[in-house]
C-alpha cells in the first residue's frame, strides 16, 4: 500500500532539504510517498501564512505518482487556507502542464481548485 503524507519530523525535513541542496527554514516542508519503508517520491515546499512555493517534485516521469504527491502537497496548503500556490523559478513547468494544474504560467501559479477534481494527466 502506498501512503502519501506530510513529514512531521523536523529532523527528517532538514535532511531531505539538505540532500536536495536546499536550505532549511521554519516554513520548510516535505510530502512523501512511501510503500512501507521504501521512499517512492516527494515534494519539497515552503509554506507561510499566505503562500506555498513548491521547490521540487519527484518523480516527474511517473504521472500518477506525481499527481498524488502534488495533490497531497496542495491539500497541505488548503488546510491552512492558503490558495496562492506557486512553483519555483528553477522548476520545469512541464509536469504541472501535463497534470493540468497550471493557473498562470507567467506567474508560476497552480490552480488549487483542481485538487477537487479527478486526475487530468496528459500523456506526451
C-alpha positions in Angstrom: 0.0 0.0 0.0 1.2 3.5 -0.9 0.9 6.3 1.7 1.3 9.9 0.8 1.6 12.3 3.8 3.4 15.3 5.1 6.5 14.6 7.1 6.2 15.8 10.7 9.7 15.1 11.9 11.7 18.4 11.5 15.0 16.4 11.5 13.8 14.4 8.5 12.6 17.5 6.8 16.0 19.1 7.3 17.8 16.0 6.0 15.7 15.9 2.8 16.2 19.6 2.1 20.0 19.1 2.6 20.1 16.1 0.4 18.4 18.1 -2.4 20.6 21.2 -2.0 18.1 23.5 -0.3 18.5 25.5 2.8 16.1 24.6 5.6 13.9 27.2 7.2 11.0 27.2 9.7 8.5 27.2 6.8 10.1 24.2 5.0 8.0 21.1 4.5 8.0 17.7 2.7 5.2 15.5 1.5 6.5 11.9 1.0 5.1 8.9 -0.9 6.1 5.6 0.6 5.4 1.9 0.1 6.2 0.6 3.6 9.7 1.9 4.3 10.5 2.5 0.6 10.5 6.1 -0.4 8.8 6.4 -3.8 8.7 10.2 -4.2 8.4 13.5 -2.5 7.6 17.2 -2.8 9.7 19.9 -1.1 7.9 23.2 -0.4 7.9 26.4 1.7 4.6 27.4 3.3 4.0 30.6 5.2 0.6 32.1 6.1 0.0 33.5 2.6 1.8 31.4 0.0 3.2 28.0 -0.8 6.2 27.6 -3.1 6.9 24.2 -4.5 10.7 23.7 -4.7 10.9 20.2 -6.1 8.6 17.4 -7.1 10.0 13.9 -7.6 9.4 11.9 -9.7 8.2 13.8 -12.7 8.2 10.8 -15.1 5.5 8.8 -13.2 2.5 11.0 -13.7 0.1 9.1 -11.5 2.6 9.2 -8.6 3.5 12.8 -9.3 -0.3 13.7 -9.3 -0.9 12.0 -6.0 2.1 13.8 -4.4 1.2 17.1 -5.8 -2.5 16.8 -4.7 -1.3 15.9 -1.2 1.0 18.9 -1.1 -1.7 21.3 -2.3 -4.0 19.8 0.3 -1.5 20.8 3.0 -1.8 24.5 1.8 -5.6 24.4 1.5 -5.9 23.0 5.1 -4.2 26.3 6.2 -6.4 28.4 3.9 -3.5 29.2 1.6 -4.6 29.2 -2.0 -1.6 31.1 -3.5 0.4 28.1 -4.6 3.4 28.6 -6.9 6.3 26.6 -8.3 9.9 27.7 -8.1 11.6 29.6 -10.9 14.1 26.7 -11.0 11.4 24.1 -11.8 10.4 23.0 -15.3 6.6 23.6 -15.7 6.2 20.5 -17.9 4.9 18.2 -15.2 2.4 20.8 -14.0 1.2 21.3 -17.5 0.8 17.5 -18.0 -1.1 17.3 -14.8 -3.3 20.3 -15.8 -2.6 22.2 -12.6 -1.2 25.5 -14.1 -3.3 28.5 -13.4 -0.9 31.2 -14.8 2.4 30.1 -16.3 3.9 33.6 -16.3 3.2 33.9 -12.6 4.1 30.2 -12.0 0.8 29.7 -10.1 -1.1 26.5 -9.7 -4.8 26.1 -9.6 -5.8 24.7 -6.1 -9.4 24.2 -7.3 -8.1 21.3 -9.5 -7.4 19.5 -6.2 -11.1 18.7 -6.0 -11.4 17.1 -9.5 -10.1 13.9 -10.9 -6.7 13.3 -12.4 -6.3 15.1 -15.7 -2.9 13.6 -16.6 -2.0 14.3 -20.2 0.4 12.0 -22.0 3.2 13.4 -24.0 
